[in-house]
Amino acid sequence: MFKKVLVSDDLECINEGVVSVLHGMNIEHITQVAYCDDAFLQIEKAILVKEPFDLFITDLSFVADHRSQKYPSGETLIRALKEKYPGLKIIAYSVEDNLQKVRNIVLQCNADAYVCKGRYGLKQLAQAINEVNGGKQYLSPQVANAIQKKMAIEISDYDIEILKLLSQGFIQKEISFNFTKNNIQPASVSSIEKKISKLCDHFKARNTTQLVAIVKDIGLI
């Protein structure tokens, strides 16, 4: 089991809950920080003195204040740490349950686990710690669909915006007008039509109505 853990969250009450889970697993060497930059420095310092952390647990969203931060979010921090220290085990512990966000954290930033805060968050966190300690990946059940086969292609923010507007009843010309108004490119009707067609092909949807139903069912929007 992990012996030395760093916890990063700007809410003290959340840190206390995480620490209680760690103590319950007989992990006593725990350091807490409230800023991403402090977390990065703690990890580098520990490696420098040859007493590295075994595990890093971090939130994704941090409220900005008077301190300027090189790493303003847990997402940017996880990416930087995994690039520099790929062997460091990292668990994202966040209230965000958007599947595209989860995909990015797990597949692009290479986090070892993604745990959703909530009623069963601490219980799932304990399970995640055990799974990661055993060399496995863990995702909370409510976001497990993030890495299923239907999500195999990279869904961009552009795609998500199209899907959201389709779910609100917008037709392609209206989406084009909305994108032009909000300076989202490409905004042409033909580009949007091609993108919708590709999304329908990928999700095996016969039409936009079924496409919206599918992406809602898997929690993409």
Steps between C-alpha positions, in 0.01 A plus 500: 500500500605859441700650785534867404210697347450860390146644498412819312163675539412861580210396724613398847191287562575292189861452609382381838279235340783375280738491795249298702490241220880483491523459877240225478735319261788539747675764288654744745747708297259753344570853377223746410518806273241743365677617181610309190838677490562398862420140410752504215767647726429246775538213253826638358640566847416149616675349197802724555548374857434140385176469695248506213124484533341170400163651414352839413127570543375826351186696423467649152343839572672759718354842574731778379616755756782753543770241432614459142526131411708324235257209528151651540315168498541140600481407133806705403681372808430133430618538141825671607573246774435199280725642230784555745437212742303232310544251784313717751154360577229767474131492590270780384227562758245740358136606499514515119333202333509611136617198299716701263677653799557154646636373168745787485623450856542124459607463136679828429634598841558133599345510848480155658150547637204735485272516803183709514430692818156438640300278731721197433814694407712407801407133473592505131822684583604220735426248224698707252801511732494122531462451123779744413724346765448169319602650167144534366298792368184618675205718395194569712202297369313813387780596259621155397341551155766762426738240360255258342527418129233752397724773638808373316530806276600834644191711555595867488338798669377594152321164470350539847363843411335362187347214697371735769333725244348199322359383832336842538325462165729718288520416129826527305436854371426617854817334630695675224351835601575431868863408423549808282355720773729347762808487275517119502670354194430337263153650493380418150191284455699252290767458770237444768313256274819298441580493872150381590527229232831378645354495852199302375733251330711459810210452739307295240207740516244505216417867553567795727219404736656161565846661519385733778336209683819293483736771623259588781479133596877469538523830684690695236260796530 
